[in-house]
Amino acid sequence: MTIRAVRDADEATIRELWEEFEAELPEPPGFQPETWDEAWHDLRLHARDGVALLADDEEGPVGYAFARAPEHGRAHVTDVYVRPRARRRGVASELLRELAEGASDLGARWLSLDVLASNMPARTLYEQLGFEQAHVVLAAPVDTVLERLGARRDGGESYGAAYVQSDDQGAVVAAVERFVPRLHRSGATVVSVPANGWVAVHDDAADRDPRLLRRLGQELSHVTGTPVLVLGVQEGGVVRLVAFERGHVLDEYLSVPGYFGPVPPGDAVALRANATVLARLTGAEPRRIREVARTAASPADLPPAAEHALALAETLGLPGAYGFADAAREPGAAVVEH
């Protein structure tokens, strides 16, 4: 076997090897593969300024290795590939040895490289040669991140309200005027007339964003010093209820505990409504709470989310379970513009 420097005339050979590598180890989801023109542009620069090596045996080309020119004492290995027929013969090790020597001649004191998490043979070789994990690149679909954060996934409707245990609409209006502008940007907040000892607070921005709604309810419970229930439909598919007292979570219910991603069994249990706590806060019958606040593995196993939320609101004595626009049309509702 011989190893020599890559020349411009080797483009066709390098391309053939590169295409084999791309076919064998395609980019993971979320990473756009390079075109050959893009790859060759960079590889030519490495051949000119860094280290670029081509390995041949008696049958022809078998592998290559490229490294960028050193920066701040570190040369980054961009490409290493050996054809399957030449593996387990020390070709990769010999390429890396000569590449390290060439990088050292250019002033490098360190080598770095990227490797696919799924490429275990390469990872094993690099670890044997002294490479250690320096940083980790993680990737996830945007939709998955939004799901785990409680945001919309498929355009389903989200809406809800924070219910303050109070008969004083004016006091709730004053609290809303004072702190809502500090929480988030919102066009207006609607504060309902008291009903059954509860005042409903519907916010223009929080009505569409479950994260803002949760924060609104927590802040209301802290500012007013009274229990607050946050009840809403998320993505048109699930119902969530959170009970706060003085800013602390007393209970939380999600109709489909695994809807936003897998949860440990203990967390799934915690997301079932605590009938005792909710009965103490609302005066509702624990048996009826358990009947209505059911959980399931899929939204298809429960009533439609809008009906489910309305039934839960009625069970707990809350004044309705609908969105901002409907609340603004309620007689006596106070509209606080921000």
PEFEN-V777142 format. One record per run of one state. SS is the DSSP state (H for helix, E for strand, C for the rest). FROM is the first residue (numbers start at 1). TO is the last residue. Records with the same first field share a line. If there is no record, write none. Layout:
SS=FROM-TO + FROM-TO
//
This chain:
C=1-1 + 6-7 + 25-35 + 50-50 + 58-59 + 68-70 + 72-73 + 83-83 + 87-90 + 106-109 + 114-119 + 129-141 + 149-158 + 166-168 + 184-187 + 192-194 + 196-197 + 204-209 + 225-227 + 235-237 + 246-247 + 255-264 + 271-274 + 283-285 + 293-298 + 302-304 + 317-323 + 329-333 + 338-338
E=2-5 + 51-57 + 60-67 + 71-71 + 74-82 + 110-113 + 159-165 + 188-191 + 195-195 + 198-203 + 228-234 + 238-245 + 248-254 + 334-337
H=8-24 + 36-49 + 84-86 + 91-105 + 120-128 + 142-148 + 169-183 + 210-224 + 265-270 + 275-282 + 286-292 + 299-301 + 305-316 + 324-328
//
